[in-house]
Amino acid sequence: MPKLIVVEKPELWKFSVQDVEVISPDRYITDVVFQEAKNLKVLNLCKSYQYQSEGYYVSLLAEARGHKVLPEVSTIQDLRFPSILRDDSLDFDTLIQNSFKNEITDRVEFNIYFGSTQSEHLNKLALQLFQMVQAPSLRAVFSKKTKWVLQNIRPISLSEVPDTDKPLLVLALERYLLRKRDFRPDKKKYDLAILVNPDDKNPPSDDRALKRFYRAAIEAGFNTEFITKYDFDQIIQYDALFIRETTNVNHHTFRFAKKAESLGLVVIDDPDSILKCTNKVYLHELLNSKKIQTPKSFVITEENCDTLHTKMGFPFILKQPDGAFSKGVFKIESLKEFKDIRESMFEKSDLLIAQEFLPTAFDWRVGIIDGQVIYVCKYFMATKHWQIVNWNAKEQSRDGEVESIPIDQAPSGLLKTALKATSLIGKGLYGVDMKEVDGKFYVIEINDNPNIDAGIEDKILKERLYEIIMEVFLNKIKAEK
């Protein structure tokens, strides 16, 4: 991807990086070549990002032209509200405290250039701050009363960079541009990032499946890399993002999806799907409003929960709105149990879902991407348990058996219901959980990040399942170019 560095006096800056052009903001704003160019990466090093300044318009027009720009307009806007950034820094408070544990003063100020700083012991913190505030050059100020806190962070212009720091700025910029994904002798057309969590004990794809995704992506023509939550600043380098860790709205996976979407990447799971699928209250309203059959369900609050037993008999299922992997789900057998369990659940959420209990030997799962079915499975209940996963059992006996079914042998009503349900969400990757009772199919939930494990969901299609998913990515990218 060709790269532009936009700076007021381009003749003063020389970089030893291939495919990089240094130009003035005026040229970027007015030259027809850049107005019509596609697939550009723009590093905006203008002296000011103030509203309606040239620096502001460079980022604004870059986004309008579909170029990938650093900083984005949203970042420029965030910098106007230091209190929000201070709150965001609490996510890595331990790192902050450890970084300054040997500091003898009560105030520290330092400059950050693409995640690097002059003080080696502050480099981890500098990188974290750059991931939080993605601007090329930053000045951070920390102070201490009872503990260290981020007092201020702001972008700095090239004129504010001390002469002693300029070699570091150039080195950090070149290192940022020369990451291996951007400079390969065998460079292909598109770059794909697969977001994973190596520490997750229950990931949506096991190691064997991830290797098959990687192989399928390479065969499809992608430069492919696995990334983690620590690589937020690197999203700008890619054309597509595939999230293969458990998603949630109040979570870094949602921030990754939002960021990638804002940069014009093809994203699975897209933020809209995460938002809709991870909240059972939303799904309840959506499915019922579209007349899709579900178990009888009620949204309950602390004010109306005492009347629930008049509408629904025991046992019934009580769910947290944002539970995943069968967690946050309880089978309620009595009024006393309902009162005891709901009390702790209401501490986490103002709303809960009460759902009719439909006992079955197994749950159906239909995997769908871009409106096509790619697998069908029966997930049997765990031994002597009412769910497919028994989190209280020993690990080796926690999960029930799984049976994969050829798509053409699955009930037509099952597939029709699953496709109709996911069409209400979008064109991403989904797993629809359903129960079958007397030949009728009831949607339990729609998962935006369904399991795809080697030897289970891919048992029928094998490598072809992974190829289909990569073909979807490729087609979506081509459709947007």
Summary of the structure (lengths in Angstrom):
residues: 481
radius of gyration: 25.6
end to end distance: 13.2
largest distance: 78.2
contacts: 1498
relative contact order: 0.09
helix: 39%
strand: 24%
